[in-house]
Amino acid sequence: MSAETLLTTPLNALHRELGGKMVEFAGYEMPVQYPAGIMAEHLHTRDKAGLFDVSHMGQVKLSGEGADKALETLVPGEIQALKPGRQRYTLFTNEQGGILDDLMVTRFNDHLFLVVNAACKTQDIEHMRAHLPSGVTLEVMFERALMALQGPAASAVMARLGPAACELTFMGGARVEIRGIWCTVTRSGYTGEDGFEISVDEDKADKLARLLLDQPEVMPIGLGARDSLRLEAGLCLYGHDIDTGTTPIEADLAWAIGKRRREEGGFPGADIIFDQLKNGTARKRVGIRPEGRAPAREHTELTDAEGRRIGEITSGGFGPSVGGPVAMGYVETAFASEGTDINAMVRGKALPAKVASMPFTPHRYHRG
C-alpha cells in the first residue's frame, strides 16, 4: 500500500509528535517504535507502564434478544454463561475446525462488546452479518479509539485518573469515567502484565492519551515491543501462530472451549474439534528456547537429531525480559513434551533448541 491509501488511527498526529517510526500494519499507519527503542519500551512495560495505540483493532457491539445464543453458533466459548461485567476470549471457527479469528467478548447489561483483530475485522463483520439472525443488531464502531495501558504500575495510574477501573479484576469490564471522559474499560491486555484496554470516542482519544502519558510511570510503546511482550507471554498472533489451517486443539487453546459447549456442540467444525479432543492431533503448538543468542524467527524449520523436518516456528525473536531468544511454533506431537531436544535451522545451520513451557515470563494478571 502507498502512504496515501493507509488508514490512520485517531492518535496518528500524536505518534508523529512523539517521534514514532511509522510503518504499515494491517492497512494502517502505526508506530513500530519511538526514540527510546523496542528494548527500552519492552522493559519499561514490564517494570512500570506502557501505553499502546490499538485503535486498528475492530470494535463491535451486538445487541438484541438472544445475541449471546446467536454468537455461540459461531464460536466455541460459553457466551450465554458470561455474567455482566465479565470478558471472555474465544474464536471464530470454520467447518473444518480452523480458526477464522480470535476475539474478546465482554457482556454489558444490554449488549455484547467484541474486539476483533485488525486484519480480520472486515471479514469478521461479513461473517457475523451472514450468520446472525435478523433480531440481533450489529453495530460497527471502527471509528472509536482503543488504547492499552499495560504494566505493574497501570493500576496506580488508573487509581489516580479513573479509580473505578481498579475495582475490576482480570477479564472484567465496566463503563468508567477517566477525568471527565467516559470510556469502556476492560482489565485485560496482550502483554502478560496487569493492565487495561480503554475504548473511547474518537474525538476524546488525543486528550485521554496525553493525560495518560503525562503520568510519570507511563511511556508510549510501539508495535515492536507489543510483539516481543506478547511472545514472552506465550500469546498467539493471528495469521502467524493461528489461522484457518490450525484448530484450537493443535494450537493448545482447548481451554477456550466451554464445558457446556463440549457437550452440546453447535459451532462450526465441532465434530472435527471434538475428535481431536478425544484422539489427539498430529502436531501441537509449543514454546521453544533456542540455545545461544541468535533468534530463530518465523518460518524457521525445526528438525530432529537426524535432520528430519518435524515442524516450523511461527513466532520468534529476542526476549528482553528473558535475556535470550524465545519462539513458538508447531512440532509433531511426539516432540511436544517440555525439555525435548530439537534443532532450529538458522541460516543453514542446525542450532540446538529445547521445547519449553509457556509463558516464558510469568503472567501477572490481577485476579483479585
C-alpha positions, -999 to 999 in steps of 0.1 A, spaced: 0 0 0 11 35 -6 12 60 22 -18 78 7 -40 47 10 -31 37 45 -57 42 72 -48 62 103 -60 60 139 -72 90 159 -38 92 176 -17 94 144 -7 130 149 4 123 185 26 94 173 44 117 149 47 144 176 63 118 199 88 107 172 71 74 164 87 54 135 56 48 113 51 16 94 22 -2 76 4 -28 97 -29 -44 87 -36 -15 64 -29 12 90 0 35 95 12 26 130 42 33 152 66 3 154 88 22 179 96 55 195 130 71 200 136 51 232 137 19 211 120 -15 213 142 -29 240 137 1 263 99 1 256 96 -36 263 115 -34 297 96 -2 307 63 -20 302 74 -49 324 88 -26 351 63 3 351 35 11 325 33 14 287 6 30 266 -2 12 233 -25 25 205 -46 -5 194 -72 15 176 -66 -5 144 -85 -34 161 -122 -38 153 -148 -28 179 -183 -42 175 -215 -41 196 -240 -69 194 -275 -63 209 -310 -77 207 -327 -106 223 -307 -138 221 -275 -121 209 -254 -143 232 -271 -175 220 -267 -164 184 -230 -157 188 -225 -192 203 -234 -206 168 -201 -191 155 -177 -196 185 -169 -225 210 -169 -202 240 -196 -201 266 -212 -167 259 -246 -173 275 -230 -181 308 -210 -149 307 -221 -125 335 -225 -88 331 -191 -70 335 -171 -101 325 -150 -108 295 -141 -140 276 -115 -150 250 -130 -170 221 -125 -180 185 -145 -179 152 -141 -214 137 -149 -227 102 -164 -260 92 -130 -277 91 -123 -266 127 -99 -240 116 -96 -206 133 -110 -176 113 -100 -152 141 -96 -149 178 -116 -122 197 -126 -108 231 -162 -107 242 -174 -86 271 -210 -87 284 -227 -55 295 -263 -52 306 -278 -46 272 -251 -57 247 -220 -77 239 -188 -58 232 -165 -75 208 -129 -67 199 -116 -85 168 -82 -84 150 -74 -56 126 -65 -77 96 -97 -98 100 -123 -73 110 -139 -67 76 -144 -105 70 -155 -110 107 -182 -84 101 -193 -101 69 -192 -135 87 -214 -123 115 -239 -105 92 -242 -136 71 -250 -159 100 -266 -139 129 -304 -137 129 -323 -106 120 -332 -99 156 -295 -93 165 -283 -58 158 -246 -55 148 -231 -20 153 -196 -14 139 -176 10 159 -144 12 139 -141 49 144 -137 45 182 -102 46 196 -87 18 216 -56 20 238 -40 -3 262 -23 7 294 -1 -23 305 24 -30 332 26 -33 370 21 4 375 -10 6 354 -33 2 384 -16 30 403 -21 53 373 -58 44 370 -63 48 407 -54 85 402 -73 91 370 -102 66 369 -104 48 403 -135 27 394 -113 8 369 -92 -5 398 -123 -24 412 -121 -47 381 -104 -80 383 -87 -97 353 -112 -101 324 -137 -77 340 -152 -47 322 -171 -16 330 -180 19 319 -155 42 337 -151 79 339 -114 90 335 -111 126 344 -144 135 328 -141 112 298 -164 82 297 -148 51 285 -154 13 282 -126 -3 301 -116 -40 304 -89 -53 327 -70 -73 301 -43 -69 275 -17 -86 253 15 -84 274 10 -109 302 10 -79 326 -18 -64 346 -34 -36 327 -64 -21 310 -78 -18 275 -97 15 271 -123 22 243 -131 59 239 -148 82 214 -126 93 186 -128 130 195 -116 123 231 -87 100 222 -59 125 219 -69 142 252 -70 108 270 -38 96 256 -20 128 266 -35 126 301 -21 90 305 13 99 290 16 128 315 17 103 343 53 97 354 51 59 351 38 58 315 57 59 282 44 53 247 50 18 233 51 7 196 42 -24 177 77 -39 181 76 -41 219 40 -52 217 51 -82 197 80 -91 219 59 -87 251 31 -110 238 56 -136 226 72 -138 260 37 -141 274 31 -171 251 1 -154 234 -9 -162 198 -8 -137 170 -35 -143 144 -21 -150 109 11 -164 124 5 -188 153 -31 -195 145 -51 -193 112 -77 -211 91 -53 -241 88 -49 -246 126 -75 -259 150 -79 -248 187 -66 -282 198 -35 -281 176 -30 -245 189 -32 -256 225 -63 -235 230 -86 -263 242 -92 -242 274 -112 -217 253 -139 -244 246 -165 -241 273 -176 -272 292 -212 -270 281 -201 -264 245 -181 -296 246 -213 -315 255 -237 -296 232 -215 -286 202 -234 -263 178 -205 -243 165 -186 -247 131 -162 -276 130 -174 -290 163 -172 -326 152 -136 -323 140 -125 -304 171 -142 -330 194 -125 -358 176 -91 -341 182 -100 -335 219 -106 -373 222 -79 -387 200 -52 -360 199 -36 -342 169 -6 -349 147 11 -316 157 9 -291 186 19 -255 193 48 -254 218 72 -229 232 108 -232 220 140 -219 236 169 -218 211 203 -221 227 228 -192 224 219 -157 215 207 -160 179 169 -157 175 151 -182 154 124 -163 135 91 -171 118 93 -199 92 125 -213 107 124 -251 100 126 -274 131 142 -308 128 150 -338 149 185 -351 157 187 -369 123 178 -337 104 142 -348 96 117 -319 95 93 -320 124 78 -286 123 82 -248 120 85 -217 141 55 -193 138 68 -165 160 103 -159 172 127 -132 184 147 -120 213 130 -119 247 143 -88 265 129 -99 299 141 -135 294 175 -123 282 177 -147 253 158 -159 222 123 -173 225 99 -187 200 67 -207 195 57 -230 167 43 -263 157 60 -297 161 49 -333 156 32 -344 188 59 -369 197 83 -340 201 59 -317 221 70 -326 256 88 -300 276 126 -304 275 126 -323 242 158 -316 222 152 -303 187 171 -282 162 163 -249 145 177 -244 110 190 -208 112 209 -197 80 215 -233 70 229 -243 104 213 -266 129 211 -247 162 202 -267 193 169 -258 209 145 -272 235 108 -274 237 98 -252 266 67 -244 286 49 -211 281 47 -184 292 84 -176 290 79 -149 316 52 -152 344 18 -137 338 9 -111 364 -28 -106 358 -48 -90 387 -72 -118 397 -83 -102 429 
